Amino acid sequence: MTTPSDVMAPALASGISDRAFRVLHVLALHMDHGWVSIPPIAELLGMTPHQIRLPIAELRAAGMVEHDRRYETGDTGRKTWHTYVRLADDTPAEAAT
């Protein structure tokens, strides 16, 4: 299991945006390293779910987070897609050891 300091060191060395770093920080420090839906992350950052779509895509491209889309029943009783994210299990450096 990764610790927050293991996650932050590669993030600081990468070229991700400030907003993507904030999303990564919330995932590393405030979540239990399991799958988390987008709205709680956005709420902790004081943003809307739409505003963190690009930072999450940026973190996915850098290999720092994984995503999962699920077709579930929403609050209105209708089926819709929900996106969940979590920190990537292994970084390339950890996988080599």
C-alpha positions in Angstrom: 0.0 0.0 0.0 1.3 3.4 -0.9 1.7 6.2 1.6 0.9 9.9 0.9 4.6 10.7 0.6 5.1 7.9 -1.9 2.4 9.5 -4.1 3.5 13.1 -3.8 7.2 12.7 -4.7 6.5 11.6 -8.3 3.7 14.1 -8.7 6.0 17.0 -7.7 8.5 15.9 -10.4 5.9 15.5 -13.1 4.4 18.2 -15.3 0.8 18.0 -14.0 -1.3 21.2 -13.4 -2.0 22.7 -10.1 -5.6 21.6 -10.2 -4.6 18.0 -11.0 -2.1 18.1 -8.1 -5.0 19.2 -5.8 -7.1 16.3 -6.9 -4.2 13.9 -6.3 -3.7 15.4 -2.9 -7.3 14.8 -1.9 -7.1 11.2 -3.2 -3.9 10.5 -1.3 -4.7 12.2 2.0 -8.4 12.1 2.4 -9.6 8.9 0.8 -9.1 5.3 1.9 -7.3 4.3 -1.3 -10.5 2.6 -2.6 -12.8 3.5 -5.4 -14.3 7.0 -4.9 -17.0 8.7 -7.0 -16.3 12.1 -8.4 -18.8 14.3 -6.4 -17.1 13.8 -3.0 -13.7 14.7 -4.4 -15.2 17.9 -6.0 -16.9 18.8 -2.8 -13.7 18.6 -0.8 -12.0 20.9 -3.4 -14.9 23.4 -3.5 -15.5 22.7 -7.2 -18.1 21.0 -9.3 -17.7 17.5 -10.7 -17.5 19.0 -14.2 -14.5 21.2 -13.1 -12.4 18.2 -12.1 -12.9 16.1 -15.2 -9.8 17.5 -17.0 -7.5 17.2 -13.9 -8.6 13.6 -13.5 -8.0 12.9 -17.2 -4.5 14.5 -16.8 -3.8 12.2 -13.8 -5.0 9.2 -15.8 -2.7 10.1 -18.7 0.2 10.3 -16.2 -0.6 6.9 -14.8 -1.3 8.2 -11.3 -5.0 7.2 -11.0 -7.2 4.5 -12.4 -10.9 5.0 -13.3 -13.9 2.8 -13.6 -17.2 3.7 -15.2 -20.3 1.9 -13.9 -23.8 1.9 -15.3 -25.9 2.3 -12.1 -29.2 3.6 -10.9 -28.9 7.3 -10.0 -30.7 9.4 -7.4 -33.6 9.9 -9.8 -34.2 6.2 -10.2 -32.9 6.2 -13.8 -29.8 4.3 -14.9 -26.8 6.5 -15.7 -23.0 6.2 -15.9 -21.0 7.0 -12.7 -17.3 7.4 -12.7 -15.1 6.2 -9.9 -11.3 6.9 -9.4 -8.6 5.6 -7.1 -4.8 5.9 -6.9 -3.0 3.6 -9.2 -1.9 0.4 -7.4 1.7 0.4 -8.5 4.0 3.0 -10.0 6.6 1.8 -12.5 9.3 2.2 -9.9 7.4 0.0 -7.4 6.6 -2.6 -10.0 10.4 -3.0 -10.8 11.2 -3.9 -7.2 
